[in-house]
Structure formats: C-alpha cells, structure tokens
Amino acid sequence: MSAEREDQPVVNKNKRYRKEKAWDHEGIDHCHYKWKVDTFTNEDNPAGSFAEESSFATLFPKYREKYLREVWPHVTRALEKHGINCVLDMVEGSMTVKTTRKTYDPYIILKARDLIKLLSRSVPFSQAVKVLEDEYAADIIKIGGLVRNKDRFVKRRQRIIGPNGNTLKAIELLTECYILVQGNTVSVMGPFKGLKNVRRIILDCMNNVHPIYHIKELMIKRQLAEDPNLAGESWDRFLPSFKKRNQTTSEKTASKNRKLEHRAEARGMDVDALRQEDAAKERERSHIKADKQKVYTPFPPPQQPKKIDLQIESGEYFLKPYEKKSKEREERKHTQEENSKKRKAERAKDLVAPDERTSEQKEKDERKQRKREKKRKVEQEE
C-alpha cells in the first residue's frame, strides 16, 4: 500500500477543483488573448431592442454654440451608425443622446455620453468621435477644487502643459492618450492603462509633484518592457525613488541620529557626550534669546493714520487732477536732480586730492575757523 501511494502524483489542494480552460494550451498568446476586445455586432444581441429608453444630457458653454452647429450633422451621422439619436437644444444650451429601437449595443449609450461631454469641453469633433471605438475610453479630470489659491492653481495647471507644450506632448507620447487642458478640467482620451497614468500624473501635479518625475518613470518602464529577461522580475530596483520633502516624526529622528553619529565619529567622541554638549549650547542660546525679548505691554500700538488722512493733512486731497500731475512731475524732477548730484559726488571722489596736512596743522586750522565763526556771531549781534 505504501509503494502504491508513492507512485501516485501529488495533487495540489488549491487546484483540486480547477477545470481546463479553452486558452490553456502552449500555442496561445496569453498577453493578446486576455486583453483582446472583439467588436460587438448585431448578432451578439439575440434579444433585440431594449425594453426602455436610456438617455443622457449635458450642458455646453455659450462660446461652443457656433462650432456645435457646424459639426452637428457629422455627430448625427456618426451616432446613427450605432442606432443612437441625438438632439441639440440651442435655447436650453444642452446636448442629449438617446437609445432607439435600432440600438443593439448596450454600452454604446455610455460612449455617446462621453462624446457629448468631450464636445462640451472644447475637444474637436475629429478627435472626440474616436471615443465610439472599442479601443478608446474617455476621462474628464476635475482639477478646479484641488488648489485654493488661484495664482498657485494657474501655475500648477501651466506646469502640466510645460514650455511650448513640451510636457503635455511628452505625456501624450508615453501614455498614448489625447489630453486637453481647458479651464477647471482636463479631458483625456485613450486606452484604459493610459487614462490611469494620466490621472495620476495630473492629480500629483496639482498636489505639487512635478510631471517630469512621472515622465522619467514611464520612459524607464518603456525601456524595461522591451527586455524579455525582465518580464517576470520586479522593476523597483530600476525605477527612481524621489525623496519626499515632508518627513514623519520617526524619519526626522532617525536622520537626526544618523547625522549625530557621523559628527561624533568625525570628532572621535562618544554620541552621548556630543548630545549633552549640543544641549548645553542650546540652553545658552535660549537664555540669550530670553534676555533680548521685548517687555510686555497690555496696551495696543497707536492707530496708524490712513492714506486719505495724510493727503487731507498735506492738502493733496483737495488738488485737481492736473495739479496732482504737475506736483508729481516736479517731485520726480527733484528726485532725479538729487540722484544725479549724488552720482556726480561719488564719481568726483576719485578726482579729489588727499589731505596731506599733519595733525598739528589740522588742529591750527580748526582753531582759526572757530575764532572766525565767533567773530562773525559777535558782529551780527552788534
């Protein structure tokens, strides 16, 4: 019995109930088979038309009215091929797509919804119509509420585009997506994997992580994908790890301890002795700061006069516009003259001969000068 048990193959308990799959043979290309998307035809829907009508509507800005009027016949023809009806309402400013009795693909209504969304976000029709294909998908990323400060928001949004649009072009080439930055949203079209990468890049950029880091990472990944030897290995050792500026308390303590050990090793001291020395110096500094602190007073500082009050006091407030302009002109001329005098005096310093008198001669001259001033005062008083 023991010999028979040894002859039987050992069955993995995890695969006891596993059945053979249609694609489990050596000739199949797993990479392409699993991700292949077959086109959905009329024969794939034997049930026929849908029981109820599905519809989606979206509003569009006023500046898109003229363009949408021009391309709407093309939009209608493109959607009619898939059995979708579309309506352009200029009074309400909306676009609507609906299923009809000719619609056979249950997912095409969502594709049509993405089409009208992209058209409302200033994507040209020639590009937006590609979303009806199976290989393409759309994503509209809202970036308006991610940054509070308006100036900072504009700078970070411009960082996505880059100088002369170079950053945006690099992201498009690496992710194989079409990207349009418009107002408070970013419209993206492309394969699902590319959409995921673009969303990560844009959200990180609005959170103050520059897109160049992600671009570098995607370029390295593209090079690694060409090497068949690295297909089953982890790529973490090849990818760049960018240091975070914001550290946790434990990370700060660890880096502080490392620096302290390095200093102690360089000076040939014990770490504890160096730590005590630093603490003593810190106490001395705190005492010096405490001595320099201002005396506390419970009374607030006096109220500073407003600009209008100062103008009323000087009389400038009551001047007429042409009088103000002439006064400003005179002040400007006066400051220019003063500045020119200062510059001339600075240039003339090099031309002035040095004083070669001795200290005794200088004292005699000063005494004579004082006597002359006294005489002048006496004469004026008489």
C-alpha positions as CSV (number, residue, x, y, z in Angstrom):
1,M,0.0,0.0,0.0
2,S,2.8,2.4,0.9
3,A,4.5,1.7,-2.5
4,E,1.2,2.4,-4.4
5,R,0.8,5.8,-2.6
6,E,4.4,6.7,-3.5
7,D,3.7,6.0,-7.2
8,Q,0.5,8.3,-7.3
9,P,1.3,12.0,-8.3
10,V,0.9,14.6,-5.5
11,V,-2.2,16.8,-6.2
12,N,-2.1,20.4,-5.0
13,K,-5.1,21.0,-2.8
14,N,-5.6,24.6,-4.2
15,K,-6.1,23.2,-7.7
16,R,-8.4,20.2,-6.9
17,Y,-11.4,21.8,-8.5
18,R,-9.7,23.6,-11.3
19,K,-11.1,22.9,-14.7
20,E,-9.2,23.1,-18.0
21,K,-9.7,26.4,-19.8
22,A,-10.1,26.9,-23.6
23,W,-7.0,29.1,-23.7
24,D,-4.8,26.8,-21.5
25,H,-2.5,25.4,-24.2
26,E,1.0,26.2,-25.4
27,G,0.1,27.8,-28.7
28,I,-2.0,30.6,-27.1
29,D,-0.6,34.2,-26.7
30,H,-1.9,35.0,-23.2
31,C,-1.0,38.7,-23.4
32,H,-3.1,39.4,-26.5
33,Y,-5.8,36.8,-25.9
34,K,-6.8,38.1,-22.4
35,W,-6.9,41.8,-23.5
36,K,-8.4,41.3,-26.9
37,V,-11.7,43.1,-27.4
38,D,-13.9,41.8,-30.2
39,T,-16.3,44.2,-31.9
40,F,-19.9,43.9,-30.7
41,T,-22.2,43.1,-33.7
42,N,-26.0,42.8,-34.1
43,E,-25.7,39.0,-33.9
44,D,-24.3,39.3,-30.4
45,N,-27.6,40.7,-29.1
46,P,-30.2,38.0,-29.9
47,A,-32.8,39.6,-27.5
48,G,-33.3,42.5,-29.9
49,S,-34.2,46.1,-28.9
50,F,-34.2,47.3,-25.3
51,A,-37.2,47.4,-23.0
52,E,-36.8,51.0,-22.0
53,E,-35.1,54.1,-23.4
54,S,-31.9,55.4,-21.9
55,S,-30.8,59.0,-22.3
56,F,-28.0,61.3,-21.1
57,A,-27.8,65.1,-21.4
58,T,-25.1,67.7,-20.8
59,L,-24.9,71.5,-20.9
60,F,-22.3,73.3,-23.0
61,P,-20.9,76.9,-22.7
62,K,-22.2,79.7,-25.0
63,Y,-18.9,80.0,-26.9
64,R,-19.3,76.4,-28.2
65,E,-22.7,77.2,-29.9
66,K,-21.2,78.2,-33.3
67,Y,-18.9,75.2,-33.5
68,L,-21.5,72.7,-32.4
69,R,-24.0,74.0,-35.0
70,E,-21.4,73.4,-37.7
71,V,-20.4,69.8,-36.7
72,W,-23.8,68.6,-35.5
73,P,-24.7,66.9,-38.9
74,H,-21.4,64.9,-38.6
75,V,-22.3,64.0,-34.9
76,T,-25.7,62.8,-36.0
77,R,-24.3,60.6,-38.8
78,A,-21.7,59.1,-36.5
79,L,-24.3,58.1,-33.9
80,E,-26.9,56.9,-36.4
81,K,-24.5,54.1,-37.4
82,H,-24.8,52.7,-33.8
83,G,-28.6,53.4,-33.6
84,I,-28.3,56.4,-31.2
85,N,-30.5,59.5,-31.6
86,C,-29.1,62.9,-30.6
87,V,-30.7,66.4,-30.0
88,L,-29.0,69.8,-29.9
89,D,-31.1,72.3,-27.9
90,M,-29.8,75.9,-28.5
91,V,-32.4,77.5,-26.3
92,E,-31.5,75.4,-23.2
93,G,-27.8,75.1,-24.2
94,S,-27.8,71.3,-23.9
95,M,-27.0,68.1,-25.9
96,T,-28.9,64.9,-25.5
97,V,-28.3,61.3,-26.6
98,K,-31.0,58.6,-26.6
99,T,-31.3,54.9,-27.4
100,T,-33.7,53.9,-30.2
101,R,-35.3,50.6,-31.3
102,K,-32.3,50.2,-33.7
103,T,-29.7,50.2,-30.9
104,Y,-28.2,46.8,-30.4
105,D,-25.0,47.6,-28.3
106,P,-25.9,48.2,-24.6
107,Y,-22.7,50.0,-23.9
108,I,-22.8,52.4,-26.8
109,I,-25.0,54.9,-24.9
110,L,-22.2,55.4,-22.4
111,K,-19.8,56.0,-25.3
112,A,-22.2,58.6,-26.8
113,R,-22.5,60.3,-23.3
114,D,-18.6,60.6,-23.3
115,L,-18.8,62.0,-26.8
116,I,-21.1,64.9,-25.9
117,K,-19.1,65.6,-22.7
118,L,-15.9,65.9,-24.7
119,L,-17.6,68.2,-27.3
120,S,-18.8,70.4,-24.5
121,R,-15.2,70.6,-23.1
122,S,-13.8,72.0,-26.4
123,V,-12.4,68.8,-27.8
124,P,-12.7,68.9,-31.6
125,F,-15.1,66.5,-33.3
126,S,-12.5,64.7,-35.4
127,Q,-10.8,63.7,-32.1
128,A,-13.9,63.2,-29.9
129,V,-15.6,60.8,-32.4
130,K,-12.8,58.2,-31.8
131,V,-14.3,57.5,-28.3
132,L,-17.1,55.5,-30.1
133,E,-14.4,52.9,-30.9
134,D,-13.8,50.0,-28.5
135,E,-10.1,50.7,-28.1
136,Y,-10.7,54.2,-26.8
137,A,-12.1,55.5,-23.5
138,A,-12.6,59.0,-22.1
139,D,-12.0,60.6,-18.7
140,I,-12.7,64.2,-17.6
141,I,-10.5,65.1,-14.6
142,K,-11.8,67.9,-12.4
143,I,-8.9,70.0,-11.0
144,G,-10.7,73.2,-10.0
145,G,-11.1,72.4,-6.3
146,L,-7.7,70.8,-5.7
147,V,-5.8,74.1,-5.1
148,R,-7.4,77.0,-3.1
149,N,-5.0,79.8,-4.2
150,K,-5.9,81.0,-7.7
151,D,-2.3,82.1,-8.7
152,R,-0.9,78.8,-7.4
153,F,-3.7,76.9,-9.4
154,V,-2.8,78.7,-12.6
155,K,0.9,78.0,-12.2
156,R,0.4,74.2,-11.5
157,R,-2.0,73.9,-14.4
158,Q,0.6,75.6,-16.7
159,R,3.1,73.1,-15.3
160,I,1.0,70.3,-16.9
161,I,1.4,72.0,-20.3
162,G,5.0,73.0,-19.9
163,P,7.1,75.4,-22.0
164,N,5.7,75.5,-25.6
165,G,3.5,72.5,-24.7
166,N,6.6,70.1,-24.4
167,T,5.5,68.5,-21.1
168,L,2.0,67.8,-22.4
169,K,3.4,66.3,-25.7
170,A,5.7,64.0,-23.7
171,I,2.8,62.7,-21.6
172,E,0.7,62.1,-24.7
173,L,3.5,60.1,-26.4
174,L,4.3,58.0,-23.3
175,T,0.6,57.2,-22.4
176,E,-0.8,57.1,-26.0
177,C,-3.6,59.5,-24.9
178,Y,-5.0,62.7,-26.2
179,I,-5.0,65.4,-23.5
180,L,-6.7,68.8,-23.5
181,V,-6.4,71.2,-20.5
182,Q,-9.4,73.5,-20.5
183,G,-10.5,75.7,-17.6
184,N,-11.1,73.7,-14.4
185,T,-11.0,70.3,-16.2
186,V,-8.6,68.1,-18.2
187,S,-10.2,66.0,-20.9
188,V,-8.3,62.7,-21.7
189,M,-8.9,60.1,-24.4
190,G,-7.0,56.9,-24.9
191,P,-6.6,53.3,-23.7
192,F,-7.6,52.4,-20.1
193,K,-4.0,51.9,-18.9
194,G,-3.0,55.3,-20.3
195,L,-6.0,57.0,-18.7
196,K,-4.9,55.7,-15.3
197,N,-1.4,57.0,-15.7
198,V,-2.6,60.4,-16.9
199,R,-5.0,60.8,-14.0
200,R,-2.2,60.0,-11.6
201,I,0.2,62.5,-13.2
202,I,-2.3,65.3,-13.3
203,L,-3.5,64.9,-9.7
204,D,0.1,64.7,-8.4
205,C,0.9,67.8,-10.4
206,M,-1.9,69.7,-8.7
207,N,-0.5,68.4,-5.4
208,N,2.9,69.9,-6.2
209,V,4.7,66.9,-7.6
210,H,6.3,67.9,-11.0
211,P,5.2,65.8,-14.0
212,I,8.9,65.3,-15.0
213,Y,9.2,62.7,-12.3
214,H,6.4,60.6,-13.8
215,I,7.7,61.1,-17.3
216,K,11.1,59.8,-16.3
217,E,9.5,56.7,-14.7
218,L,7.3,56.0,-17.7
219,M,10.4,56.2,-20.0
220,I,12.3,53.7,-17.9
221,K,9.3,51.4,-17.8
222,R,9.1,51.5,-21.6
223,Q,12.8,50.6,-22.0
224,L,12.4,47.7,-19.4
225,A,9.3,46.3,-21.3
226,E,11.5,45.7,-24.4
227,D,13.8,43.4,-22.4
228,P,12.2,39.8,-22.3
229,N,14.6,38.7,-19.5
230,L,12.9,41.2,-17.1
231,A,9.3,40.2,-17.9
232,G,9.0,38.1,-14.7
233,E,11.1,40.3,-12.4
234,S,10.3,43.3,-10.2
235,W,11.3,46.6,-11.7
236,D,11.6,48.5,-8.4
237,R,15.4,48.5,-8.4
238,F,15.5,50.3,-11.8
239,L,12.8,52.9,-11.1
240,P,13.9,56.2,-9.5
241,S,12.8,56.8,-5.9
242,F,12.2,60.5,-5.3
243,K,12.7,61.7,-1.7
244,K,9.7,63.2,0.0
245,R,10.2,66.7,1.5
246,N,7.7,66.1,4.3
247,Q,9.0,63.5,6.7
248,T,7.3,61.8,9.6
249,T,8.5,62.3,13.2
250,S,10.2,58.9,13.3
251,E,12.0,59.7,10.0
252,K,13.2,63.0,11.3
253,T,14.5,61.4,14.5
254,A,16.3,58.7,12.5
255,S,18.0,61.2,10.2
256,K,19.0,63.4,13.2
257,N,20.6,60.4,14.9
258,R,22.5,59.5,11.8
259,K,23.9,63.0,11.5
260,L,24.9,62.9,15.2
261,E,26.7,59.6,14.8
262,H,28.6,60.9,11.8
263,R,29.7,64.1,13.7
264,A,30.7,62.0,16.7
265,E,32.8,59.7,14.5
266,A,34.5,62.6,12.8
267,R,35.4,64.3,16.1
268,G,36.3,61.0,17.9
269,M,33.8,61.5,20.7
270,D,31.0,59.5,22.3
271,V,27.5,60.1,20.9
272,D,26.0,60.8,24.4
273,A,28.8,63.3,25.2
274,L,28.2,65.1,21.9
275,R,24.4,65.2,22.6
276,Q,25.0,66.7,26.0
277,E,27.3,69.3,24.5
278,D,24.7,70.3,21.9
279,A,22.0,70.5,24.7
280,A,24.2,72.9,26.8
281,K,24.8,75.2,23.7
282,E,21.0,75.2,23.0
283,R,20.4,76.2,26.7
284,E,22.8,79.1,26.3
285,R,21.1,80.3,23.1
286,S,17.7,80.1,24.8
287,H,19.0,82.3,27.7
288,I,20.3,84.9,25.3
289,K,17.0,85.0,23.4
290,A,15.1,85.3,26.7
291,D,17.2,88.4,27.6
292,K,16.5,90.0,24.3
293,Q,12.8,89.6,24.5
294,K,10.7,92.8,24.5
295,V,8.9,94.0,27.6
296,Y,5.2,93.0,27.5
297,T,2.7,95.9,27.5
298,P,-1.0,95.4,27.7
299,F,-1.8,98.4,25.5
300,P,-2.0,98.0,21.7
301,P,0.2,100.2,19.4
302,P,-1.3,103.5,18.4
303,Q,-3.5,103.6,15.3
304,Q,-1.6,104.5,12.2
305,P,-3.2,107.3,10.0
306,K,-4.8,106.3,6.7
307,K,-3.5,107.4,3.4
308,I,-6.6,109.7,2.9
309,D,-5.9,111.3,6.3
310,L,-2.3,112.1,5.3
311,Q,-3.5,113.5,2.0
312,I,-6.0,115.8,3.7
313,E,-3.3,117.0,6.2
314,S,-0.9,117.8,3.4
315,G,-3.6,119.4,1.2
316,E,-3.0,116.9,-1.7
317,Y,-6.5,115.5,-1.3
318,F,-8.1,118.8,-2.5
319,L,-5.9,119.3,-5.5
320,K,-7.3,119.0,-9.0
321,P,-6.1,116.2,-11.3
322,Y,-3.8,118.4,-13.4
323,E,-2.4,120.0,-10.3
324,K,-1.6,116.5,-8.9
325,K,0.1,115.6,-12.2
326,S,2.3,118.7,-12.2
327,K,3.2,118.1,-8.5
328,E,4.2,114.5,-9.2
329,R,6.3,115.8,-12.2
330,E,8.1,118.3,-10.0
331,E,8.8,115.7,-7.3
332,R,10.1,113.3,-9.9
333,K,12.3,116.1,-11.3
334,H,13.6,117.0,-7.8
335,T,14.5,113.3,-7.0
336,Q,16.2,113.0,-10.4
337,E,18.4,116.1,-9.7
338,E,19.3,114.8,-6.2
339,N,20.3,111.4,-7.6
340,S,22.4,113.0,-10.3
341,K,24.1,115.1,-7.7
342,K,24.9,112.0,-5.6
343,R,26.3,110.2,-8.6
344,K,28.5,113.1,-9.6
345,A,29.8,113.4,-6.0
346,E,30.6,109.7,-6.0
347,R,32.4,110.0,-9.3
348,A,34.3,113.1,-8.1
349,K,35.7,111.3,-5.0
350,D,38.3,109.7,-7.2
351,L,39.4,113.1,-8.5
352,V,39.8,114.8,-5.1
353,A,43.4,115.1,-3.9
354,P,44.1,113.5,-0.5
355,D,44.6,115.8,2.6
356,E,48.4,115.9,3.1
357,R,48.4,118.1,6.3
358,T,49.7,116.9,9.6
359,S,47.6,116.5,12.6
360,E,49.1,119.7,14.2
361,Q,48.3,121.8,11.1
362,K,44.7,120.4,11.1
363,E,44.2,121.5,14.7
364,K,45.6,125.0,14.0
365,D,43.2,125.4,11.0
366,E,40.3,124.2,13.1
367,R,41.1,126.8,15.9
368,K,41.3,129.6,13.3
369,Q,38.0,128.5,11.8
370,R,36.3,128.6,15.3
371,K,37.7,132.1,16.0
372,R,36.3,133.4,12.7
373,E,32.9,131.9,13.5
374,K,32.9,133.6,16.9
375,K,33.8,137.0,15.4
376,R,31.1,136.7,12.8
377,K,28.4,135.9,15.5
378,V,29.6,138.9,17.7
379,E,29.4,141.3,14.7
380,Q,25.9,140.0,13.8
381,E,24.7,140.6,17.4
382,E,26.0,144.2,17.4
